[in-house]
Amino acid sequence: MPDADRLLEGLDPEQAEVATHLDGPLRVLAGAGTGKTRAITHRIAYASATGVVVPTEVLAVTFTTRAAGELRARLARLGAVGVQARTFHSAALRQASYFWPRAYGVELPPLMKSKLPLVAEAVQQNRLKATQADLRDLAAEIEWAKVSNVRPRDYVLVSAAARRSLDAYQPTTVAAIYEAYEETKQKRHRLDLEDILLCAAAVLSDDENAASSVRKQYHSLVVDEFQDVSPIQASLLDLWLGSRDSVCVVGDPAQTIYSFAGASSAYLLDFPKKFPGATSVTLARNYRSTPEVVATANAVMGAELGSSAVRLRTTRPSGPAVTFGGHPDEVAEAAAVAESVKSAITGGASPAEIAVLFRINAQSEPFEDALAQRSVPYVVRGAERFFERAEVRQAVTLLRGAVHDTEASASGLSTSVADVLSAMGWSREAPTGRGSVRDRWESLQAVVHLAGELEATHPGLDLAGFVAELTRRADAQHAPVAAGVTLTTLHAAKGLEWPIVFLVGMHEGTMPIVYADTATALQEERRLLYVGVTRAQDRLHVSWSAARSPGGRGSRGPSRFFDALLDDGERLAGKASQGKAGSRRTRRGLASCRVCRRPLMQPRDRKLGRCAGCPSSYDEELFDRLREWRRLQAAAEGIPAYCVFTDATLTALAEMRPKDAAGVEQVPGIGSSKLDKYGVVVLEMCSARAAGAAQQLPT
């Protein structure tokens, strides 16, 4: 027993509670950086040392091979040798391979390396065409359907309820391709990764002897990253348990960022309902980050704290303040970040200690270029470098072939580039959905924007010169980068950490992403940002850009998720060089409620101009007219509706009903630029004389 007690040394009170709770179901809500792996490995080791379990009778399940390997290594150091630490797929494959022949008299079919060849056949069987990007999107959609227990015949209804869509195909077409894929796979006698889970669940459901053997083998179950389980994984866990409740689940609902792949935090949040009397322990002491980073993470989650997010508590001494900075355009932002990175390295930081995190892969190009120009080594993690992406290589090849086209050369650089890339399917309108179609468009759009940028700064540059510049940039970024700065997406950064983190491109339309158009999608975007913030150990820098290209319209502001952290000056940073910044109106001091006159502390209250609880003199008819006008205006400008006015600003207009320009200027959310741009039509619509204003599209 003394040896067992030594396993509890160094654990904080909550971690010790996890380690010593060995009877009955246990749920651990573990905030980012709170030592969850330490807690569960000490729990398993303590249970083994006290004789409560035999190590070989424990199944610890997680989601990645790397995480499973880390569990095994830590358990071995703690003396718990023999614990089965596996991924869901590894555990399921082992069981299905063993029990399938015994239950059905045939060997388990072999596993395919990739879905894409059979998806391509399914597309052809339906007399359709698909690019490689289309095939990847279809494969991802089939994966989601299978882990969500959605059959082809149910796909149309279920996908509509889940608000899922692919740009290239109608839901009925996806369902037909999905059905053809499954039929072809059965004829070829093959399995895909999702089938492994389905086959294990099937054999354990059909064969009681198989189920009894598994339950006899594993007396205790531990599931890490439980916020990421899918319906089929939850079903498999139920089959492993049977009627028992000897299970410990660990997860952080604030890090549920794979809902698009079928993950659901509901299994973690509803665990006490499934297991009445279950014990819940919350790990809130953050050991990873400075108080400044922890405070930023808590502010980002806001109202979610205490319900679907753990309020982190700091344990480390204070560090540098989190910095927020806006820039006129993405090129300027990348240059500033690269200079800061270089300064950090000059100051003694290792490049491997620094990460630049962005929302989507296509954002990497200006940062790759800026770092390469300064001879800073970097590594693009989880994705190809910009100039190595298939669509970018194809674009460069086509542009090189168009150099000697006399007609193209006479069209002007940006027009010529746009015309060439149109042959690849690029269009000025962005796809509405997510996935590889959107990623491909973003990559090509970056090339088009680069052409426009260079045309503006180098008026004489022709297509040959543009191709030469693309080649120069590609060559510069092929230098050895073994120990470089990490460039990666927020999704790929999950589970990692760095002393210095730059969160870049954190503007509206990208964070949250423009196609996150539901409350559920916006919540996931907020969680994704939280994951990014909590990757930082010592220093965190947040930046955004007002425009994509130099000289572009600076209409973008910082992500709404930082509202509680930014003052008016910081929120407008980056727009100072966009023309009328000198005439901006500034508000001094705290805004006060126009009803009760109390100071307004919450961002939404400040946008409304009143306390949320104070009575509203809301003109519903005017609000509807304003909202319809906003929709038409946004469509005319090709921007999201909230970039015209937010809902809070429309509500304030419908409440205050300004009668003159001075009155419009007093509405929260309307600065001098928007007053100049929209003031006249807003006054017309707020006037009782202009009941028909909503029918007119303002210019």
N, C-alpha and C positions, 0 to 999 in steps of 0.2 A: 504493500500500500504506500509506503514512503516514496517508492519509485514513481508510482502513479501520481502522487501529490506534486512531485517535481514538474510534471507536465503542465501544471496549472500556474507555475511561476512565470511572471512576465505578462500574463493575460490581464486585460482590464476587467472590471466587474461583469460587463455584459458578455464579453468573450468567455469568461469563466462560467457564466450561467449556461451558455451554449454547450461548453465542453462537459459540464457535469449533468446536463439534463439527458438522461439515457432511457427514460421510460415514456412511451407514448409519442404521439405526433408532435413535431416541433417545426415552427416556421421562424426563419431568421430573416428579418428585413435589414439588409446591409447596405448602407449608403456607400457612395464612392470613396475608396481609400480608407475604409474602416477596418480592414483586416479580416475579411470574411474567410479567406482561405486558411489563414492561421487558426481561426476559431473552429472550423469544421475538421481540419486535420488533427487538431488537439482533441477534439471530441472523439474521433475515431480511435486515436491512440490511447486516450484515457479509458474508453470503454474496453479496449483490448487489454490494457494493463490491469484493470480491475476485474477482468474475467467476465464481464457482462456479455461480450461478443468474442467470437474467434475471428481473427483478421480475414481468413479465407471465406467467411460467411457474410462479409460486408460487400455490397455493390455500391460504389460511388460513381455517379454518372455526371458528365458534363458535356460541353458542346464542341470542343475542339481537341484535336490530338495533342496540341501543345499544353492545354489546360490539364488534360488527363495525365500527361507525362509529369507536369509539375506536382500534381496531387501525389502520384506514386513516389516521386523523389522526396517530397516532404515527409510522407508517411514512413518511408524507409529510415529517414534520419531520426524519426521519433520512435522507431522500434516496432512499428505496425507493418511488418512485412507480410505480403500475401493478400492484401486488400485488392479487390478487383476494381481498379479505377479505369473507366472506359468512357468513350463517347456513346451516345444513344445508338448510333449506327453500328459501332463495333460490338456492343453488347447484343443488339438485335441480330446481327449477322451470325455471331457465334451460336446463339440459341437456335435460330432458324436452320442453320446448316446441320446442326446435330439432330434436331427433332423432326425436321421435314421428312427425311427418308423413313423414319420410324412411324410417322403418322400417316403418310400418303404413299409409301412404297416406291418413291422416285427421288432422285437427287434434286436438291435445290438448283434451279437454273442458274447459269453463270451471270455475273454482273457486267453490265455494259460500262465502257469507259466514259461514254458521252451520250447524251440524248440526241444531239444535233443530227446525226445521219438519219435516224428513224423519224425525227420531226420533219426533216426535209422530204422523206418519202411520203409522210402523211399529207404534207402540203401538195405534193405532186398528185397524189391520189384524189385530192379535191380539185384538181385542175387549176391550181393557183401558183403564184410565184412568190418567192421570199428571198430577201437578202440575208447575209450572215447575221446582221443586226436583228432582222425579223425573226430568224430562227432562235436566236438567244432569248428574245422576248417571249416567244411562244413556249420555249422550254421552261422559262421561269414561271410562266402562268400555269403550265401543267404541274410544275412542282408545288406551287401554292395550292392548286386544287387537290392534289393528292394528299398533302400533309393536313389539309383541312377537311379530309373525308368527303370531298365533293366529286361525285361521279359525272361523266360527260353529259348524261341526260339532265342533270340538275345544274349544270354550270351556268346557263343563261340567267336563271332566276337568282342563284346564290351570288354570282358576280355582280349583278345589278344591285342587290341589297348591300354588298360590300363596296360598291362604287368603284369597281375595278374596270379598266378598259385598256385596250391596245389601240394605238393610232392607226395601225395598218389593217386591222381586221375587226369586223363586227363580232359581237359575242356569239352569235349563232355559228359563225365561221370558226371561231376558236373552239367551240364545242365539237364541231365536226372534225377538226384537225386532231383534237384531243382523243376523240373516239377512234379515229383511224390510227393514231399513234399506239394506243393500247392494243388494238387488234393486231397490228403489225408486230409489235413486241411479243405478243403471245405466240404468233405464228413462228417467230424466230427463236422462241424458247429462251428469252433473255429477261433480265431484271434491271431496273434502274435503282438509284439510291433510295427513293421513297418506297419502292417495293420491299426493300429489306425490312423496314419498319412494319409494313402491311403484312408481310409473310410471317414475321415473328408474332404479331398480334393474332393472325389467323390461326396459327398452329397452337398457340396457347389457349385460344378460345375454343377450338375444336377438340383438342386432346387434353383431357383432364390429367392424364399421367404426365404429360409434358409440363403443364402448369404446376402440378404438385412437385415435380422434380426441381423446378426453378425456385419455388417458394421454400423448399427444403434446403436448397443450396444457400439461398440468401436470406438470412434472418433479419438483416438491417439494411435499409436503403437510404442513401444520401444523394440528393439531386442539387447540383450547383447551377447557377444562372437560371433559376426556375421561372424568371419572368419571360424567358425566351421559348418556353415549351409550346409546341403546336398541338392541335387536337389529337393527332395520331400518337404523338409522344405521351400525352396525358393518358390516353387509352392504354398504351403499353405499360405505363407505370401502374395503373390500376390492376392490370393482369399480373404484374410481378407481385403486387401486394396481396391480392385476393381479399380476404376478410380482415387482414391484419392492419395495424396502424403504426408499425415500427418504421417510420419514415421521417427524415429531416429534409426540409427543402429550404434553399437559401437563394435570395435574389434581391434585386433592387428595381422596384416598379418604375423608378425615374430613368432607368437605362433600357427600357423597352423600345428598341429602335428598329426592330425587324418585323413589324406588323405586316408589311407588304409581302413577307415570305411566310406568313401564317402564324407568327408568334403572338401570344396573348398573355398580358400580365394578369388577366382575370383569374387564372389558376392560382397564382400567388396571392392575390388580394382576397380571393374567396376561400382560401385554404381552411380557415376556421369554420366556415359553413359546411364544408365537406367532412371535416373531422371535428365535430363538437367537442369542446374541452381541450382542444390543442393549445399548446403553449406558444406564445409569440414573444420573441426577443428582438429588440431593435438595436443594431449597431450604428451609433451616430458619431462616435469619436473619430474624426478624420486625422490620419497620421501622415497622409501624403503631402498635403498642400498647406501653404501659409494661410493665416487668418484672412488676408486680403483676397486670395483666390476662393476660399471657402465662402466668404461673404458674397462674392459675385455669383457663385453657384447657387446659393440659397435665394438670392434676389432673382435669378433667372427663373427658378421654379415657382416663385411667388405663391399664389393661392393654392398650389398643389401640395405645399408642405403640410405634413401631418395627415394627409389623406392618401395620395398616390406618390408621395415623395418623402424621404427622410430628411428632416432638418439637421444638417451637419453641424457638429460642434468641433471647434478647432483645438488642437493640442500642441501645435508648433508655435515658436515665437514669431513675432511680426516680421514681415519681409517687405520688399518693394511694393508700392501701390500698383494696382492693375491700371494699365494705360489704355485709353480709348482715343482713336484718331481717325478723322475723316480726311479723304484726299480728293482732289478734283476728278481723277480718273484712275483706271486700273493700272496703267503704266506708272503713274506717280506713286500709287500705293505699293506696287511691287518694288519700285526703286527704294522707297523709304524702308520697307521691310528688309530688303537685301542689305541696306546700309546698317540697319540695326543688328542684323545677324552678323555682319562682318565685324562690327564694333564689339559684339559679345565675344566673338572668337578671339579678337585681338586682346580683349580683356582677360583671357584665360579659359573661356568655355570651350569644350570640345564640340566640333560640329555634330557629333552623334548625340549630344545632349540637347539639341535644338530641333523643334518640329514646327512646320508650317502646315496648318490644317485648314481645309476648305470644304465647301458643301458638295461640289461635284468635280469630277476629274477634269473637265474642260477648263476649270479655273487655274490649272497648274501652269499653263504656258508662260504668262508674263513673269511669274516667279522663277520658273526655270531659267528664263532668259536673263532676268536681273541678277540672279546668283551666278550664272555662268559668266556674265560680263565682269563680275568682280572676282572671278576665280575662286568662288566658294564651292566646295564639293557638296553634292546633294544626292539623295537617293529618292526616287519616286516609288512609294510602297503601295502594293495592292493594285497597281495599274501600270500600263505602259506610259513611258514619257510621252509628252505631247507629240513630238515629231516621229515617234515610233508607232503611233496608232495607225491602224490599217486605213482609216478614212483620210487621215492627214497625208500618209504616204501616197495614196491614190490621188489626192488633190494636187500634190506637188508634181506627180507624174503627168497629170492632165494639163496643168499649167505650163510645164516645161514643153509639152507637145504643142501648146497654143502660141508659143513665143513667135513662131514664124508665120502666124496667121495675120495677114495684113489688115483684114477687117477688124479683128479683135484688137490689134495694136492701136487702131485709130479710135477706139471707143472710149479711151480713158482707162486708167488702171483699175479703179474700183468697179466700174461697169464690166470690164473684161473679166475680172476675177469672179464676179457674181455670175456672169453668163456661163463661164466654164464650170463652176461648181453646181450650177443648176442642173447640169447633165448628170450629176451624182445624186440628184434628188433634193439638193438644198433649196429652200425657199425663204422668202423674207418673213413668213409667218412661222412661228415656233410651233412644234408639236404640242398638244395639250397634255399628253400623258407622260409617265416616267419611263425609265428603262433605257435600253441601248439605242432606241430610235432618238430619244431626247439627247443622250450623250453624243451620238454621232452628229446631230444637228448643231449642238453647242460647239463641237470641235471645228466644224466647217464655218460656223458663224464667227469663230475667233479668227480664222484666216481672212474672212471677208472684212472684218473690222480692222485687222492689221493692214489690209490693203488701203482702206479708207484713211487710216491714220497716217500711213507713209505717203499717200497721195497729197494729204494736207500739208505735211512737213517738207516733202520733197516733190514739188509740182512737176518736175521733169522726169520723174521715175517711170520707166515703162515696164512692161510685163517681164522682160528679160531681167531687168534689175531687181524686180520683186522676187523672181525665182532665185536669183543669186543670193538675195538677203535671206530667204527661207533656208537655202542650203547652208549659208554661213551659221545661222542660228542652230540648225540641226547638228552640224559638225562640232560646234562649240560645246554642245551638251552631251557629246559622246565620250568625254574625258573620263578616266577612272574615278569612281565615286564610292569606293568601298566603305569609307567611314565618314559619310557626309551628313548634312542636314536632311532630316526626313521630311518629304513632301507627301501628304496623303489626305484622303477624305476623312470626314468625321466618322463615317461608318467603319472604315478600316482602322481607325485609331482606337476603337473600343478595346479595353483590356490592356492598353499600353500607357506609358507615362514618360514625361521628359522634364528636366529641370526648367527649361525655357520653352514656352509655347506661344506661337503667333496664330491667332484666329483671324483669317483674312476673308475678304469678300462678304463681310457680315452686314449686308444691306438688304432692305426690303426687296422682295422678288427673288432673292437667293436664300436668305434666311429670315423668315420661312420661304421655302421654294415657291415659285409662282403657282404651281399646280396644286398646292396644299389648300384646297378651297372648302374644306369642311372643318368643323370643330375638332373631330377626331384626328384629322391629318395635321392640323395646327398643333395639337397637343404632342404629337409625335415629333414634330419639328422642334418644339421647345425641349423635349427630352434629348434630342440629338445635339442641340446646342449645349445642354447640361453635360453631356458626355465629353464634348470638346473642352469646356471650361475645366472640368475635373481631371483632365490629363496633365495639367500644369502642376509642378511641384513648387517651384520658387518664384517664377516670373511669368506673367500672362500679359500679352499685348493683343488688343482687339482693334481691328481696322476695317474700314469700308471705303467705297469710292462713290462719288456723286454721279459719275458718268462712266461708260465703258471705255470710250476712247478719248484722247486729248481733243479738246474743242467741242465735245459732245454736250448735249443738254444735261445739266447737272440736276436731275430730278430725283435721284435716289437718296434716301436717308438711311440711318442706321436701323438695324432690326428692332422691331417693336418689343422684342424680348429684353432689351436693355433699357426700356423706358424708365424703370425705377432707379437706374444708375446714372443717367445722363442729365445734365442741366441743359438749358436752351442753347448755350454757347457750344457745348460739345455736340449736341444734336445737329447743329448747323455746320459743324466743321467739315471742310472739304468743299463747301459751296461758296466760300469767300471770294474765289476767283471767277465766279460764274456770272459776272455782269453787274447785278444790282445789289450785291451784298452790302455796299456802303450805305444804302438807304434802308436797311433792315430795321424794323422796329424792335426794340429790346424791352423786355418786361423786368422790372427790378423788384426784388423781394418775392414773397410768397403770394400766389394768387389767392383770392378769397371767394367764398361762395356768394353768388349774387342773390341768394334767398336769405341765408342766415348770417352771412358775412364772416363765417369762421374760416381760418386758413385751410386751403385744400392741400392735403398731403399725398393722396394717391394719384398716380398718373391719369387714370381714366376720369377721376373727379375733376382734375385740372382741365382735361380736354372738354368735359361737359360744361365747366364753368360753375358747377354747383355740387354739393354733397349728394352722393347717390341716394341718401335717405330723405332729402328735402323734396317737397312737392314740385311736380313739373307742370308747367303750362304748355304742354306739348300739342302742337298743331299737326294732327296726323295727316291731313290732306296736303299740307305744305311739305311735310317730310316725304310723302310719297312722290310729289312732284319733283322735289330736289333729288331723290334717289334715282328717278327715271332719267332726269337730266344728266346726272353723274354717269349713269350707264352709257348713255349716248356719247357724252364727252370723252369718256375713257376709250370707247371704241374708236372714236374719231382720231384720238391721239395715239392709239395703239399702246396704251399703258394700263396697268391694273386700276380698278376703280378707286382703291384707297389712296392712290397717288394723286387723284383729284382732290377728294376730301374723305376723311374717315367717317365712319358711322357716327362717332361721337361729335364731330364737327357738324354733320347734318342735323343731328339731334339738337345741338346748341342753336343752330340757325332757326330750326322750327320752334324753339322755345323763345328765343330773343326777338325774332322777326325784325331785324334792323331796318331802319327807314332811310339811312344815308350811308355814305362811305365810311364815316367815322364809326357808325354803329357796326358795320361789317368788320372793321378793323378790331373791334373789341371782342369778336367771337373767337374763343380759343381754337387754335389750329389754323387760323388764317393770318399769314404774314403778308408783308408788302408785295412779294412776288405773286402770290395767289390773289391778292386784292387787285393788282394790276391786270392779272390774266382773266379772273372770273368775276370781279366785283360788280360790273355793270349788270350782267345777266342774273347774278344772285339777287341784287336789289330788285330787278324786275320781277323775279319769281316770288320774292318776299312781299311784294306790293299787292294789295288787294285789287289793283287795276289790271294785273297781269295773270289772270287765272289760266290763260291759255299758253303761258310761257313754256310749259313742259312739252308742248308740241313742236317747239322750234329748236333746231339744233344750233347752239351758239357757235359763233366763229371766233 
